[in-house]
Amino acid sequence: MKPEPASSGDVLSSLVAAVRLSGSLQFCFMPAGNWQTDDAPAMAALAGSGPAPMPFHVVTSGSCWLKVDTATHELAQGDVLLFPFGTGHQLGRGCDGALVAPTRSLPPGPWREVPVLRHGDGPPDVRLLCGFIRCDALRFRPLARHLPNLVLIRTADDPELGFLRAVIGQMAAEVDRPRPGAVSVLERLTEIVFLETVRHVITTAPAEAGGLLAALRDRRIARALELLHHDPHRAWSLAGLASASAMSRSGLAQLFKTALGLSPMQYLREWRLYLASVELACTDTGIAELAARSGYGSEAAFCRAFARCYHLPPGAYRSAHRQAV
């Protein structure tokens, strides 16, 4: 008897479970008085290859403002901000405050404790946990296509975000009461915040937003996604997937193209390559085995496809990620 495919909820679980950070950097910023940062896009604050780092900010106490594009947002305790594509933005308090650049004041690493940067005189009006995240999952286009330039989650009054509030509280505690291993613990907590943020974005986006959420809400596409995520290394064909999904080949292809911007086989190919990237970074599985499991007829074909997607051949990708650990 063949195992039953996963539910659409498990499709989301498989996406989230496969997301891994390939680098992160955290520091605490505690300014007083009027101040503002510049609006330059995120630069390469993290060493190593991979996607551009994503800035993030967590307001653990106090308040400040955010300006991004033409919009201004008032931020308060419990707010989480993430810029998946490094969009330039400003943070500040008051009007015409002094221009500050916290990242230029960071001490050279590696750090034994989380750096705490202060600005101005008197008690701080806001405390921010800031930093950068590098996540190779953004190379998986169906996920990246679904993310907005700014993710802003307000956790203070949302009963469904109690867990995220607790994680934020623990992050603040690791800064306030530094103990051995605080930097490593904060890195893990940052990963949890990122995963919760991705899950929240996907599950709360309006239906008209399209992307993965729209695909999972459409039972016809969701069935095909369930099958692909349940058994990604099966020798799928468009005809076989359409038949298993009780659809025509043309109908399935059109639905995928409309919702995800990819054909079913392109989606599967990119998902397999992402799963291979996770194994390269985390296991010693041979490249030839990964090539076969990813549906490529030869190791050379797999290496070419992987290099096109990740800008490094598999062996170099593995070495780069092992050195970054």
C-alpha positions as CSV (number, residue, x, y, z in Angstrom):
1,M,0.0,0.0,0.0
2,K,1.3,3.4,-1.0
3,P,1.6,6.0,1.9
4,E,-0.9,8.8,1.8
5,P,0.4,12.1,0.7
6,A,0.8,14.9,3.2
7,S,-1.9,17.4,3.9
8,S,-1.6,21.0,2.6
9,G,-0.6,22.0,6.2
10,D,2.3,19.6,5.9
11,V,3.3,21.2,2.6
12,L,3.8,24.4,4.6
13,S,5.6,22.4,7.3
14,S,8.0,20.9,4.8
15,L,8.7,24.4,3.5
16,V,9.4,25.8,6.9
17,A,11.3,22.7,8.1
18,A,13.7,23.0,5.1
19,V,14.5,26.6,5.8
20,R,17.9,27.1,7.3
21,L,19.9,30.2,8.1
22,S,23.4,30.2,6.6
23,G,24.5,33.1,8.7
24,S,23.2,35.7,11.2
25,L,24.5,38.6,13.2
26,Q,22.9,40.3,16.2
27,F,23.4,43.4,18.3
28,C,21.5,45.6,20.6
29,F,20.9,49.3,19.9
30,M,19.8,51.7,22.7
31,P,19.5,55.3,21.6
32,A,18.3,58.3,23.6
33,G,16.9,61.6,22.4
34,N,16.3,62.4,18.7
35,W,18.1,60.3,16.1
36,Q,17.8,58.7,12.7
37,T,19.6,56.1,10.6
38,D,20.4,56.5,7.0
39,D,18.3,54.7,4.3
40,A,21.0,52.8,2.5
41,P,20.0,49.2,1.5
42,A,21.6,46.4,3.4
43,M,25.2,45.7,2.5
44,A,27.3,42.6,3.0
45,A,27.4,42.6,6.8
46,L,27.9,38.8,6.8
47,A,30.9,37.1,5.4
48,G,30.5,34.3,2.9
49,S,28.6,33.6,-0.3
50,G,24.9,33.4,-0.7
51,P,21.9,35.8,-0.9
52,A,22.3,39.4,0.3
53,P,21.7,39.6,4.1
54,M,18.3,40.5,5.3
55,P,18.1,43.3,8.0
56,F,15.8,42.6,10.9
57,H,14.8,44.6,14.0
58,V,12.9,43.6,17.1
59,V,11.5,46.4,19.4
60,T,11.9,45.0,22.9
61,S,11.0,48.2,24.7
62,G,10.0,51.8,23.9
63,S,9.0,53.2,20.5
64,C,10.4,54.7,17.4
65,W,9.4,55.3,13.8
66,L,10.2,53.5,10.5
67,K,10.3,55.0,7.1
68,V,10.4,52.7,4.0
69,D,9.7,53.9,0.5
70,T,7.0,56.5,1.0
71,A,5.4,55.0,4.1
72,T,5.9,55.8,7.8
73,H,5.1,53.4,10.6
74,E,5.1,53.9,14.3
75,L,6.8,51.0,16.0
76,A,6.2,49.8,19.6
77,Q,7.3,47.1,21.9
78,G,6.9,43.6,20.5
79,D,7.1,44.7,16.8
80,V,9.2,42.5,14.5
81,L,10.5,43.8,11.2
82,L,12.2,41.9,8.5
83,F,13.4,43.1,5.1
84,P,13.7,39.9,2.9
85,F,15.3,41.7,0.0
86,G,17.5,44.2,1.9
87,T,15.2,47.2,1.1
88,G,16.6,50.5,2.3
89,H,14.8,52.0,5.3
90,Q,15.2,54.5,8.1
91,L,14.6,54.1,11.8
92,G,14.5,57.1,14.2
93,R,12.8,59.1,16.9
94,G,11.7,62.7,16.9
95,C,12.4,65.2,14.0
96,D,15.8,66.2,12.5
97,G,17.7,63.9,14.9
98,A,21.4,63.2,14.5
99,L,22.3,60.7,11.8
100,V,23.6,57.5,13.3
101,A,25.1,54.4,11.7
102,P,25.0,51.6,14.4
103,T,26.7,48.9,12.2
104,R,29.8,51.1,11.7
105,S,30.2,51.2,15.5
106,L,30.2,47.4,15.9
107,P,33.4,45.9,17.4
108,P,35.4,43.4,15.3
109,G,34.2,39.9,15.7
110,P,34.0,37.2,16.8
111,W,32.0,38.3,19.8
112,R,31.9,36.6,23.2
113,E,28.9,38.7,24.2
114,V,26.2,40.5,22.2
115,P,27.4,44.0,21.4
116,V,25.3,46.8,23.0
117,L,25.5,50.1,21.2
118,R,24.3,53.3,22.9
119,H,23.7,56.8,21.5
120,G,22.8,60.1,23.1
121,D,22.6,61.1,26.7
122,G,20.2,59.9,29.3
123,P,18.1,56.7,29.5
124,P,17.3,55.2,26.2
125,D,13.8,55.8,24.7
126,V,13.8,52.5,22.8
127,R,15.7,49.3,22.8
128,L,16.2,47.4,19.5
129,L,17.6,44.0,18.8
130,C,19.0,44.4,15.3
131,G,21.0,42.4,12.9
132,F,21.2,40.6,9.6
133,I,20.2,37.1,8.4
134,R,21.4,35.2,5.4
135,C,19.0,32.5,4.2
136,D,19.6,30.4,1.1
137,A,15.9,29.5,1.0
138,L,15.3,32.8,-0.8
139,R,16.7,31.1,-3.8
140,F,13.6,28.9,-3.9
141,R,11.5,31.2,-6.1
142,P,8.0,30.1,-4.9
143,L,9.0,31.2,-1.4
144,A,10.8,34.4,-2.3
145,R,8.0,35.4,-4.7
146,H,5.5,35.3,-1.8
147,L,7.5,37.6,0.5
148,P,6.9,41.3,0.6
149,N,9.7,43.9,0.8
150,L,8.8,44.6,4.4
151,V,7.4,42.2,6.9
152,L,6.0,43.9,10.0
153,I,4.5,41.8,12.7
154,R,2.9,43.4,15.8
155,T,2.9,40.8,18.5
156,A,1.7,42.9,21.5
157,D,-2.0,42.3,21.2
158,D,-2.3,39.1,19.1
159,P,-3.1,36.1,21.2
160,E,-1.9,33.8,18.5
161,L,1.6,35.3,18.7
162,G,2.2,34.5,22.4
163,F,5.0,32.1,21.5
164,L,6.8,34.7,19.4
165,R,6.5,37.2,22.3
166,A,8.1,34.7,24.6
167,V,11.0,34.2,22.2
168,I,11.5,38.0,22.0
169,G,11.5,38.1,25.8
170,Q,14.2,35.5,25.9
171,M,16.2,37.3,23.3
172,A,16.1,40.4,25.5
173,A,17.1,38.4,28.5
174,E,20.2,37.0,26.8
175,V,21.3,40.5,26.2
176,D,20.5,41.8,29.7
177,R,22.0,38.9,31.6
178,P,24.8,37.6,29.4
179,R,25.8,34.0,30.2
180,P,28.3,31.7,28.5
181,G,27.0,30.8,25.0
182,A,24.7,33.9,24.8
183,V,25.8,34.7,21.2
184,S,25.0,31.1,20.0
185,V,21.7,31.0,21.9
186,L,20.7,34.4,20.3
187,E,21.5,33.0,16.9
188,R,19.1,30.1,17.5
189,L,16.4,32.4,18.8
190,T,16.8,34.6,15.7
191,E,16.3,31.5,13.5
192,I,13.1,30.7,15.4
193,V,11.8,34.3,15.0
194,F,12.6,34.1,11.3
195,L,10.7,30.8,10.9
196,E,7.7,32.1,12.8
197,T,7.8,35.2,10.6
198,V,7.8,33.2,7.4
199,R,5.0,31.0,8.6
200,H,2.9,34.0,9.7
201,V,3.4,35.8,6.4
202,I,2.2,32.7,4.4
203,T,-0.7,31.8,6.6
204,T,-2.1,35.4,7.1
205,A,-1.6,36.8,3.6
206,P,-4.9,37.7,1.8
207,A,-6.1,35.3,-0.8
208,E,-5.6,37.9,-3.5
209,A,-1.9,38.1,-2.7
210,G,-1.3,35.0,-4.8
211,G,1.8,32.8,-4.4
212,L,2.0,29.8,-2.1
213,L,-1.0,30.8,0.0
214,A,-3.3,31.0,-3.0
215,A,-1.9,27.7,-4.2
216,L,-2.6,25.9,-0.9
217,R,-6.1,27.3,-0.8
218,D,-6.8,26.0,-4.3
219,R,-7.4,22.3,-3.6
220,R,-6.5,21.4,-7.2
221,I,-3.0,22.9,-6.9
222,A,-2.7,21.9,-3.3
223,R,-3.2,18.2,-4.2
224,A,-0.3,18.3,-6.7
225,L,1.9,20.2,-4.1
226,E,1.1,17.5,-1.5
227,L,2.2,14.8,-3.9
228,L,5.5,16.6,-4.8
229,H,6.4,17.4,-1.2
230,H,5.5,14.0,0.1
231,D,7.7,12.2,-2.5
232,P,10.0,14.8,-4.1
233,H,12.5,12.2,-5.4
234,R,9.9,10.2,-7.3
235,A,10.3,10.1,-11.1
236,W,7.4,12.5,-11.7
237,S,6.2,13.5,-15.1
238,L,3.6,16.2,-15.9
239,A,1.3,13.4,-17.1
240,G,1.8,11.3,-14.0
241,L,1.3,14.3,-11.6
242,A,-1.8,15.5,-13.5
243,S,-3.3,12.0,-13.4
244,A,-2.6,11.6,-9.7
245,S,-4.1,15.1,-9.1
246,A,-7.2,14.2,-11.2
247,M,-6.5,16.9,-13.7
248,S,-5.5,17.4,-17.3
249,R,-1.9,18.2,-18.1
250,S,-2.8,21.6,-19.6
251,G,-5.1,22.5,-16.7
252,L,-2.5,21.6,-14.1
253,A,0.2,23.5,-15.9
254,Q,-2.0,26.6,-16.3
255,L,-2.9,26.7,-12.6
256,F,0.7,26.4,-11.5
257,K,1.8,29.1,-13.9
258,T,-0.9,31.5,-12.7
259,A,-0.4,30.9,-9.0
260,L,3.3,30.3,-8.7
261,G,4.8,31.6,-11.9
262,L,6.3,28.2,-12.6
263,S,5.3,25.0,-14.3
264,P,4.9,21.9,-12.0
265,M,8.2,20.4,-13.3
266,Q,10.0,23.7,-12.7
267,Y,8.6,23.9,-9.2
268,L,9.8,20.3,-8.5
269,R,13.2,21.0,-10.0
270,E,13.7,24.0,-7.8
271,W,12.5,22.2,-4.7
272,R,14.8,19.3,-5.4
273,L,17.8,21.7,-5.8
274,Y,16.9,23.4,-2.6
275,L,16.7,20.1,-0.7
276,A,20.0,19.2,-2.2
277,S,21.5,22.5,-1.0
278,V,20.3,21.7,2.6
279,E,21.9,18.3,2.4
280,L,25.2,19.7,1.1
281,A,25.3,22.1,4.0
282,C,24.3,19.6,6.7
283,T,25.3,16.1,5.6
284,D,28.0,14.1,3.9
285,T,25.7,12.7,1.2
286,G,27.7,12.2,-2.0
287,I,27.1,14.5,-5.0
288,A,26.5,11.6,-7.3
289,E,23.7,10.4,-5.0
290,L,22.2,13.9,-4.7
291,A,22.2,14.1,-8.5
292,A,20.4,10.8,-8.9
293,R,17.8,11.7,-6.2
294,S,17.3,15.1,-7.8
295,G,16.3,13.5,-11.1
296,Y,19.4,14.3,-13.1
297,G,20.8,11.7,-15.5
298,S,24.4,12.6,-14.7
299,E,26.4,14.2,-11.9
300,A,27.7,16.8,-14.5
301,A,24.1,17.9,-15.4
302,F,23.2,18.2,-11.7
303,C,26.3,20.3,-11.0
304,R,25.5,22.7,-13.9
305,A,21.9,23.1,-12.7
306,F,23.0,23.6,-9.1
307,A,25.6,26.2,-10.1
308,R,23.1,28.2,-12.2
309,C,20.8,28.4,-9.1
310,Y,23.3,28.9,-6.3
311,H,26.2,30.4,-8.2
312,L,28.6,27.8,-6.9
313,P,29.1,24.1,-7.9
314,P,28.0,21.6,-5.3
315,G,31.4,20.9,-3.9
316,A,32.3,24.5,-3.5
317,Y,28.9,25.2,-1.9
318,R,29.5,22.5,0.6
319,S,32.9,23.8,1.5
320,A,31.7,27.4,1.9
321,H,28.9,26.4,4.2
322,R,31.1,24.1,6.3
323,Q,33.6,26.9,6.7
324,A,30.8,29.3,7.8
325,V,29.7,26.9,10.6
